[in-house]
Amino acid sequence: MGDREWIGVRRGMALVAVLVGLAWAAGLAQTGGALGEYRRGAEAMQAKDYQAAVRHLSAALAAAPSHPGLMAELARAHALAGNREAAAARLEAALRLGSGLDVKDDPAVAPILDGAAGAGVRTAAAALSSPVATSQEAFRLPERDLIPEGIAYDPVAKHFYVGSIYKRKIVRVDAGGRASDFVGEGRDGLLAVLGMKVDAAGRTLWAATEGTLSMRGGTNDDVGRSALVQYDLRTGRLLKKVEVGPDPAPHLFNDLVLGGDGSVFLTDSEHGSVWRLGPGADRLQPVGAPRSLEYPNGIALSSDGRRLFVAHLGGIVVLDLATGHRSPLPHPESLTLAGIDGLYRRGHDLVAVQNGLEPPRIVVFAMTGGEDRVLGLRVLERGHPLFPAIPTTGAIAEDDLYYIANAQLRAFGPDNRIFPLDRLQEPVVLRTPLDAPAAGNAPAAPGRLPLGQAH
């Protein structure tokens, strides 16, 4: 995810964060589709024109019909416009899909919770408020101002790599939990580091980076720049750096996945595109029609290597690599694929960090053997006390998901300055077993799980 969009966001525009799975999306360039309609709805809310807000938010929901964040915000607008029944119906639907606790707690919505009309909302909210816990602490990093977003795993050396947005560097964590700089701050012109993947066979690390005013030393000239970089795992030497150019349009390289032939597939959230860097190539090529997705983010490759699963604002689309054709990933109406940041395939299932829901959650989407349809979901973690600081992405190591639990993406003021250290937390990586059944309502036992004992 890219962080320049958070600056200046306050309550009225905060749902854009929910829509794209970010904490800071008010500055996106897109003006059409669900985001554009939402922005107009938020402006109408700020102007207290609640009927206009209902119209725009309804149009946004029509463009992303399974997004519970939009449903919940439309419920808020209906409540303020005096449409109590419509508000209750929309909010109950959002809560049953897994989001909307923030709207439920809004004083403006309180009147719809009373009496028989609010019974469904109260029941759904109570169920969603119950935590699900399967995670334990794997390791933590001492740099409170790291602001990590991406994490990758090297199965050969059993090392983790964690990228920093603010300090524009990459940290290596060994099997004993010891952290050291793999790429020092700003070396090789490194920008804010987002998604990363290890090519274990080639012994290299790939990282998506973006320029932002919130990274230390960032300038206006950096905003809208993005680069895909490749480093040698043995030496730390920069092997390749690729940008889209010449192109005056803004870009935000967000996340990536590696193909079996050495290709790199990359989401460009600001541009609305997916790119491919072929083996040995130095120029990015679009996959499918460029500018055809609304804020593409997490990305995974099918087991046959022929299709990409791309998380975007409205859910997950499937991109056929041979034809460029894209289509929504079918799923039951009782669940949502919206609000995904990190996305990974394990076997025939997809694992996701859904930080665009309220509350955020870690889930497994069970799919058919042909990986052409979602059959159901299993929630692995929800309601963790670190999640208010935003979980972002993860890495699968053997049978576990290791994920950043508290990226602290909101740790910047309106002047782009990071908060003082005493307001920040140590970044924590949690581990959840992917084969374990979802836990009940009891929180997981606290305590650090050393990496040397994690496998």
ROTIZA-781573 format. One record per residue (C-alpha): x, y, z; residue in three letters; residue number from 1. Coordinates in steps of 0.25 Angstrom, whole numbers, padded with zeros to 4 digits, always signed. Layout:
// residues N
- X, Y, Z, ALA, NUM
...
//
This chain:
// residues 455
- +0000, +0000, +0000, MET, 1
- +0005, +0014, -0002, GLY, 2
- +0005, +0024, +0009, ASP, 3
- +0005, +0038, +0003, ARG, 4
- -0011, +0038, +0003, GLU, 5
- -0013, +0037, +0018, TRP, 6
- -0008, +0051, +0020, ILE, 7
- -0019, +0061, +0024, GLY, 8
- -0030, +0050, +0025, VAL, 9
- -0039, +0051, +0036, ARG, 10
- -0053, +0045, +0040, ARG, 11
- -0060, +0050, +0028, GLY, 12
- -0051, +0043, +0018, MET, 13
- -0046, +0032, +0026, ALA, 14
- -0055, +0021, +0019, LEU, 15
- -0046, +0022, +0006, VAL, 16
- -0036, +0015, +0015, ALA, 17
- -0046, +0004, +0017, VAL, 18
- -0049, +0003, +0002, LEU, 19
- -0035, +0001, -0003, VAL, 20
- -0030, -0006, +0010, GLY, 21
- -0021, +0006, +0013, LEU, 22
- -0021, +0015, +0025, ALA, 23
- -0018, +0027, +0016, TRP, 24
- -0025, +0028, +0002, ALA, 25
- -0032, +0042, +0001, ALA, 26
- -0022, +0047, -0009, GLY, 27
- -0024, +0036, -0020, LEU, 28
- -0024, +0041, -0034, ALA, 29
- -0036, +0033, -0038, GLN, 30
- -0049, +0041, -0039, THR, 31
- -0058, +0031, -0045, GLY, 32
- -0064, +0018, -0040, GLY, 33
- -0066, +0014, -0026, ALA, 34
- -0055, +0023, -0021, LEU, 35
- -0060, +0035, -0028, GLY, 36
- -0074, +0034, -0024, GLU, 37
- -0070, +0031, -0010, TYR, 38
- -0062, +0044, -0010, ARG, 39
- -0074, +0052, -0015, ARG, 40
- -0082, +0045, -0004, GLY, 41
- -0072, +0049, +0007, ALA, 42
- -0072, +0063, +0002, GLU, 43
- -0087, +0063, +0003, ALA, 44
- -0086, +0058, +0017, MET, 45
- -0077, +0069, +0021, GLN, 46
- -0086, +0079, +0015, ALA, 47
- -0098, +0072, +0023, LYS, 48
- -0105, +0069, +0010, ASP, 49
- -0109, +0055, +0014, TYR, 50
- -0119, +0053, +0003, GLN, 51
- -0108, +0055, -0007, ALA, 52
- -0098, +0047, +0001, ALA, 53
- -0108, +0035, +0000, VAL, 54
- -0109, +0037, -0015, ARG, 55
- -0094, +0037, -0017, HIS, 56
- -0091, +0026, -0007, LEU, 57
- -0102, +0017, -0013, SER, 58
- -0095, +0019, -0027, ALA, 59
- -0082, +0015, -0020, ALA, 60
- -0088, +0003, -0015, LEU, 61
- -0094, -0001, -0028, ALA, 62
- -0079, +0000, -0034, ALA, 63
- -0074, -0009, -0022, ALA, 64
- -0087, -0017, -0018, PRO, 65
- -0080, -0026, -0008, SER, 66
- -0072, -0016, +0000, HIS, 67
- -0077, -0015, +0014, PRO, 68
- -0069, -0003, +0017, GLY, 69
- -0078, +0005, +0006, LEU, 70
- -0090, -0002, +0012, MET, 71
- -0087, +0003, +0026, ALA, 72
- -0084, +0017, +0021, GLU, 73
- -0097, +0017, +0013, LEU, 74
- -0104, +0013, +0026, ALA, 75
- -0098, +0025, +0033, ARG, 76
- -0103, +0034, +0022, ALA, 77
- -0117, +0028, +0023, HIS, 78
- -0117, +0030, +0038, ALA, 79
- -0113, +0045, +0037, LEU, 80
- -0124, +0046, +0026, ALA, 81
- -0135, +0041, +0035, GLY, 82
- -0136, +0028, +0027, ASN, 83
- -0136, +0018, +0039, ARG, 84
- -0141, +0005, +0033, GLU, 85
- -0131, +0007, +0021, ALA, 86
- -0120, +0010, +0031, ALA, 87
- -0122, -0002, +0039, ALA, 88
- -0123, -0011, +0027, ALA, 89
- -0110, -0006, +0021, ARG, 90
- -0103, -0007, +0034, LEU, 91
- -0107, -0021, +0037, GLU, 92
- -0103, -0026, +0024, ALA, 93
- -0089, -0019, +0026, ALA, 94
- -0087, -0026, +0039, LEU, 95
- -0091, -0039, +0034, ARG, 96
- -0081, -0038, +0024, LEU, 97
- -0070, -0035, +0034, GLY, 98
- -0069, -0020, +0035, SER, 99
- -0076, -0007, +0041, GLY, 100
- -0073, -0007, +0056, LEU, 101
- -0068, +0007, +0055, ASP, 102
- -0081, +0012, +0049, VAL, 103
- -0089, +0004, +0059, LYS, 104
- -0082, +0012, +0070, ASP, 105
- -0085, +0025, +0063, ASP, 106
- -0094, +0034, +0072, PRO, 107
- -0101, +0038, +0059, ALA, 108
- -0105, +0023, +0057, VAL, 109
- -0110, +0021, +0071, ALA, 110
- -0125, +0023, +0068, PRO, 111
- -0126, +0012, +0059, ILE, 112
- -0120, +0002, +0069, LEU, 113
- -0132, +0003, +0078, ASP, 114
- -0145, -0006, +0078, GLY, 115
- -0149, -0017, +0069, ALA, 116
- -0143, -0010, +0056, ALA, 117
- -0129, -0010, +0062, GLY, 118
- -0130, -0025, +0067, ALA, 119
- -0122, -0030, +0054, GLY, 120
- -0112, -0020, +0055, VAL, 121
- -0109, -0023, +0070, ARG, 122
- -0109, -0038, +0068, THR, 123
- -0099, -0036, +0056, ALA, 124
- -0090, -0026, +0064, ALA, 125
- -0089, -0035, +0076, ALA, 126
- -0085, -0047, +0067, ALA, 127
- -0074, -0038, +0060, LEU, 128
- -0069, -0033, +0073, SER, 129
- -0065, -0047, +0078, SER, 130
- -0050, -0048, +0075, PRO, 131
- -0044, -0060, +0068, VAL, 132
- -0030, -0063, +0072, ALA, 133
- -0020, -0073, +0066, THR, 134
- -0007, -0064, +0066, SER, 135
- +0005, -0063, +0074, GLN, 136
- +0017, -0053, +0074, GLU, 137
- +0028, -0058, +0065, ALA, 138
- +0037, -0046, +0067, PHE, 139
- +0037, -0031, +0069, ARG, 140
- +0047, -0020, +0064, LEU, 141
- +0053, -0010, +0073, PRO, 142
- +0051, +0002, +0063, GLU, 143
- +0038, +0008, +0067, ARG, 144
- +0039, +0018, +0055, ASP, 145
- +0041, +0007, +0045, LEU, 146
- +0027, +0007, +0039, ILE, 147
- +0028, -0006, +0032, PRO, 148
- +0018, -0010, +0021, GLU, 149
- +0024, -0022, +0014, GLY, 150
- +0031, -0035, +0019, ILE, 151
- +0037, -0047, +0011, ALA, 152
- +0043, -0060, +0015, TYR, 153
- +0055, -0068, +0010, ASP, 154
- +0053, -0083, +0012, PRO, 155
- +0067, -0086, +0009, VAL, 156
- +0074, -0077, +0020, ALA, 157
- +0061, -0076, +0029, LYS, 158
- +0062, -0061, +0029, HIS, 159
- +0051, -0051, +0028, PHE, 160
- +0052, -0038, +0021, TYR, 161
- +0044, -0026, +0026, VAL, 162
- +0043, -0013, +0018, GLY, 163
- +0042, +0001, +0024, SER, 164
- +0033, +0012, +0019, ILE, 165
- +0038, +0023, +0027, TYR, 166
- +0053, +0019, +0028, LYS, 167
- +0053, +0014, +0013, ARG, 168
- +0062, +0002, +0016, LYS, 169
- +0061, -0013, +0017, ILE, 170
- +0063, -0021, +0030, VAL, 171
- +0068, -0035, +0031, ARG, 172
- +0063, -0044, +0043, VAL, 173
- +0071, -0057, +0045, ASP, 174
- +0065, -0070, +0051, ALA, 175
- +0069, -0065, +0065, GLY, 176
- +0060, -0053, +0063, GLY, 177
- +0073, -0044, +0062, ARG, 178
- +0070, -0032, +0053, ALA, 179
- +0081, -0024, +0044, SER, 180
- +0080, -0015, +0032, ASP, 181
- +0081, -0023, +0019, PHE, 182
- +0079, -0010, +0011, VAL, 183
- +0083, +0003, +0019, GLY, 184
- +0074, +0015, +0019, GLU, 185
- +0073, +0021, +0005, GLY, 186
- +0084, +0013, -0001, ARG, 187
- +0083, +0012, -0016, ASP, 188
- +0073, +0023, -0016, GLY, 189
- +0063, +0013, -0009, LEU, 190
- +0049, +0019, -0007, LEU, 191
- +0038, +0015, +0003, ALA, 192
- +0038, -0001, +0003, VAL, 193
- +0025, -0008, +0001, LEU, 194
- +0023, -0022, -0004, GLY, 195
- +0034, -0032, -0005, MET, 196
- +0037, -0046, -0010, LYS, 197
- +0049, -0055, -0009, VAL, 198
- +0054, -0063, -0021, ASP, 199
- +0059, -0075, -0013, ALA, 200
- +0065, -0082, -0025, ALA, 201
- +0072, -0069, -0031, GLY, 202
- +0076, -0064, -0017, ARG, 203
- +0070, -0050, -0019, THR, 204
- +0060, -0041, -0013, LEU, 205
- +0050, -0033, -0021, TRP, 206
- +0043, -0021, -0015, ALA, 207
- +0033, -0011, -0019, ALA, 208
- +0036, +0003, -0015, THR, 209
- +0029, +0017, -0016, GLU, 210
- +0032, +0031, -0013, GLY, 211
- +0025, +0039, -0002, THR, 212
- +0026, +0051, +0006, LEU, 213
- +0025, +0042, +0018, SER, 214
- +0038, +0035, +0016, MET, 215
- +0050, +0042, +0023, ARG, 216
- +0056, +0052, +0013, GLY, 217
- +0044, +0051, +0003, GLY, 218
- +0041, +0062, -0006, THR, 219
- +0030, +0067, -0016, ASN, 220
- +0039, +0061, -0027, ASP, 221
- +0038, +0047, -0021, ASP, 222
- +0023, +0047, -0021, VAL, 223
- +0017, +0038, -0032, GLY, 224
- +0030, +0031, -0034, ARG, 225
- +0031, +0016, -0032, SER, 226
- +0042, +0006, -0035, ALA, 227
- +0044, -0009, -0035, LEU, 228
- +0057, -0013, -0029, VAL, 229
- +0065, -0026, -0028, GLN, 230
- +0076, -0029, -0018, TYR, 231
- +0086, -0041, -0017, ASP, 232
- +0083, -0048, -0004, LEU, 233
- +0097, -0052, -0002, ARG, 234
- +0104, -0039, -0004, THR, 235
- +0092, -0029, -0002, GLY, 236
- +0097, -0023, -0016, ARG, 237
- +0086, -0016, -0024, LEU, 238
- +0084, -0024, -0037, LEU, 239
- +0073, -0017, -0044, LYS, 240
- +0064, -0005, -0043, LYS, 241
- +0052, -0003, -0052, VAL, 242
- +0043, +0009, -0054, GLU, 243
- +0031, +0012, -0063, VAL, 244
- +0036, +0022, -0073, GLY, 245
- +0036, +0031, -0079, PRO, 246
- +0022, +0034, -0073, ASP, 247
- +0017, +0046, -0066, PRO, 248
- +0006, +0039, -0059, ALA, 249
- +0007, +0035, -0045, PRO, 250
- +0010, +0021, -0041, HIS, 251
- +0010, +0013, -0028, LEU, 252
- +0016, +0000, -0029, PHE, 253
- +0009, -0008, -0017, ASN, 254
- +0011, -0023, -0017, ASP, 255
- +0017, -0034, -0025, LEU, 256
- +0018, -0049, -0028, VAL, 257
- +0028, -0057, -0035, LEU, 258
- +0025, -0067, -0047, GLY, 259
- +0032, -0080, -0048, GLY, 260
- +0039, -0075, -0061, ASP, 261
- +0045, -0063, -0053, GLY, 262
- +0035, -0053, -0057, SER, 263
- +0031, -0042, -0047, VAL, 264
- +0016, -0038, -0047, PHE, 265
- +0014, -0025, -0040, LEU, 266
- +0002, -0017, -0036, THR, 267
- +0002, -0002, -0039, ASP, 268
- -0009, +0004, -0030, SER, 269
- -0009, +0018, -0034, GLU, 270
- -0009, +0015, -0049, HIS, 271
- -0019, +0004, -0048, GLY, 272
- -0011, -0006, -0055, SER, 273
- -0003, -0019, -0053, VAL, 274
- +0011, -0020, -0059, TRP, 275
- +0020, -0032, -0063, ARG, 276
- +0035, -0032, -0064, LEU, 277
- +0040, -0044, -0072, GLY, 278
- +0052, -0052, -0069, PRO, 279
- +0064, -0043, -0072, GLY, 280
- +0056, -0032, -0077, ALA, 281
- +0058, -0017, -0073, ASP, 282
- +0044, -0012, -0077, ARG, 283
- +0031, -0014, -0071, LEU, 284
- +0019, -0019, -0080, GLN, 285
- +0004, -0018, -0076, PRO, 286
- -0004, -0030, -0073, VAL, 287
- -0017, -0028, -0079, GLY, 288
- -0023, -0014, -0081, ALA, 289
- -0016, -0003, -0073, PRO, 290
- -0023, +0006, -0064, ARG, 291
- -0035, -0004, -0063, SER, 292
- -0035, -0007, -0048, LEU, 293
- -0039, +0001, -0037, GLU, 294
- -0027, +0002, -0027, TYR, 295
- -0020, -0012, -0030, PRO, 296
- -0013, -0017, -0017, ASN, 297
- -0010, -0031, -0013, GLY, 298
- -0006, -0041, -0024, ILE, 299
- -0005, -0056, -0024, ALA, 300
- -0002, -0066, -0035, LEU, 301
- -0010, -0079, -0038, SER, 302
- -0004, -0092, -0036, SER, 303
- -0004, -0095, -0051, ASP, 304
- +0003, -0082, -0053, GLY, 305
- -0007, -0077, -0064, ARG, 306
- -0015, -0067, -0056, ARG, 307
- -0013, -0056, -0046, LEU, 308
- -0022, -0053, -0034, PHE, 309
- -0022, -0038, -0032, VAL, 310
- -0029, -0031, -0020, ALA, 311
- -0035, -0018, -0023, HIS, 312
- -0045, -0009, -0018, LEU, 313
- -0057, -0017, -0021, GLY, 314
- -0051, -0031, -0018, GLY, 315
- -0042, -0040, -0026, ILE, 316
- -0041, -0041, -0041, VAL, 317
- -0035, -0053, -0048, VAL, 318
- -0025, -0049, -0060, LEU, 319
- -0023, -0059, -0071, ASP, 320
- -0008, -0057, -0074, LEU, 321
- -0010, -0063, -0088, ALA, 322
- -0021, -0054, -0092, THR, 323
- -0021, -0042, -0083, GLY, 324
- -0036, -0045, -0080, HIS, 325
- -0041, -0041, -0066, ARG, 326
- -0053, -0046, -0058, SER, 327
- -0058, -0045, -0044, PRO, 328
- -0054, -0057, -0035, LEU, 329
- -0068, -0064, -0032, PRO, 330
- -0071, -0065, -0018, HIS, 331
- -0084, -0067, -0009, PRO, 332
- -0092, -0055, -0006, GLU, 333
- -0090, -0058, +0009, SER, 334
- -0075, -0053, +0009, LEU, 335
- -0067, -0042, +0004, THR, 336
- -0054, -0042, -0004, LEU, 337
- -0053, -0027, -0002, ALA, 338
- -0043, -0019, +0007, GLY, 339
- -0031, -0028, +0004, ILE, 340
- -0016, -0024, +0006, ASP, 341
- -0007, -0036, +0006, GLY, 342
- -0012, -0048, -0003, LEU, 343
- -0005, -0061, -0004, TYR, 344
- -0008, -0075, -0010, ARG, 345
- -0006, -0087, -0002, ARG, 346
- -0010, -0100, -0009, GLY, 347
- -0023, -0097, -0015, HIS, 348
- -0027, -0087, -0005, ASP, 349
- -0024, -0072, -0003, LEU, 350
- -0019, -0066, +0009, VAL, 351
- -0022, -0051, +0012, ALA, 352
- -0020, -0039, +0021, VAL, 353
- -0033, -0032, +0020, GLN, 354
- -0029, -0019, +0027, ASN, 355
- -0040, -0011, +0019, GLY, 356
- -0051, -0017, +0029, LEU, 357
- -0054, -0012, +0042, GLU, 358
- -0050, -0020, +0050, PRO, 359
- -0038, -0025, +0041, PRO, 360
- -0036, -0040, +0040, ARG, 361
- -0027, -0051, +0035, ILE, 362
- -0035, -0061, +0026, VAL, 363
- -0033, -0073, +0018, VAL, 364
- -0043, -0074, +0005, PHE, 365
- -0045, -0088, +0002, ALA, 366
- -0046, -0090, -0013, MET, 367
- -0049, -0101, -0023, THR, 368
- -0038, -0111, -0028, GLY, 369
- -0038, -0103, -0041, GLY, 370
- -0037, -0090, -0033, GLU, 371
- -0048, -0084, -0041, ASP, 372
- -0058, -0081, -0029, ARG, 373
- -0058, -0077, -0015, VAL, 374
- -0066, -0087, -0006, LEU, 375
- -0065, -0081, +0007, GLY, 376
- -0055, -0075, +0017, LEU, 377
- -0049, -0078, +0031, ARG, 378
- -0045, -0066, +0040, VAL, 379
- -0032, -0068, +0047, LEU, 380
- -0030, -0055, +0054, GLU, 381
- -0040, -0044, +0058, ARG, 382
- -0040, -0034, +0069, GLY, 383
- -0025, -0035, +0072, HIS, 384
- -0021, -0023, +0081, PRO, 385
- -0010, -0019, +0072, LEU, 386
- -0019, -0018, +0060, PHE, 387
- -0024, -0004, +0062, PRO, 388
- -0010, +0000, +0057, ALA, 389
- -0013, -0008, +0044, ILE, 390
- -0008, -0021, +0040, PRO, 391
- -0003, -0021, +0026, THR, 392
- +0004, -0032, +0019, THR, 393
- +0010, -0046, +0022, GLY, 394
- +0019, -0057, +0017, ALA, 395
- +0016, -0072, +0017, ILE, 396
- +0027, -0080, +0023, ALA, 397
- +0025, -0095, +0023, GLU, 398
- +0011, -0096, +0029, ASP, 399
- +0010, -0083, +0036, ASP, 400
- +0006, -0069, +0032, LEU, 401
- +0015, -0058, +0038, TYR, 402
- +0009, -0044, +0037, TYR, 403
- +0012, -0030, +0041, ILE, 404
- +0001, -0028, +0052, ALA, 405
- +0003, -0013, +0055, ASN, 406
- +0009, -0005, +0043, ALA, 407
- +0005, +0008, +0049, GLN, 408
- +0002, +0014, +0036, LEU, 409
- -0006, +0026, +0043, ARG, 410
- +0007, +0030, +0050, ALA, 411
- +0008, +0043, +0042, PHE, 412
- +0002, +0057, +0045, GLY, 413
- -0003, +0066, +0034, PRO, 414
- +0011, +0072, +0032, ASP, 415
- +0016, +0058, +0028, ASN, 416
- +0024, +0057, +0041, ARG, 417
- +0025, +0044, +0048, ILE, 418
- +0019, +0044, +0062, PHE, 419
- +0029, +0044, +0074, PRO, 420
- +0035, +0031, +0078, LEU, 421
- +0027, +0031, +0091, ASP, 422
- +0015, +0030, +0083, ARG, 423
- +0019, +0019, +0074, LEU, 424
- +0020, +0003, +0077, GLN, 425
- +0030, -0007, +0074, GLU, 426
- +0026, -0014, +0061, PRO, 427
- +0022, -0028, +0063, VAL, 428
- +0021, -0040, +0054, VAL, 429
- +0011, -0050, +0058, LEU, 430
- +0010, -0065, +0053, ARG, 431
- -0003, -0072, +0051, THR, 432
- -0003, -0087, +0047, PRO, 433
- -0011, -0089, +0034, LEU, 434
- -0015, -0103, +0037, ASP, 435
- -0021, -0100, +0051, ALA, 436
- -0036, -0098, +0052, PRO, 437
- -0040, -0084, +0056, ALA, 438
- -0040, -0082, +0070, ALA, 439
- -0052, -0078, +0079, GLY, 440
- -0054, -0065, +0087, ASN, 441
- -0042, -0067, +0096, ALA, 442
- -0030, -0058, +0093, PRO, 443
- -0017, -0066, +0089, ALA, 444
- -0007, -0068, +0100, ALA, 445
- +0003, -0056, +0100, PRO, 446
- +0018, -0059, +0099, GLY, 447
- +0029, -0058, +0089, ARG, 448
- +0031, -0069, +0079, LEU, 449
- +0046, -0069, +0075, PRO, 450
- +0048, -0072, +0060, LEU, 451
- +0058, -0083, +0063, GLY, 452
- +0046, -0091, +0069, GLN, 453
- +0036, -0086, +0059, ALA, 454
- +0038, -0097, +0048, HIS, 455
//
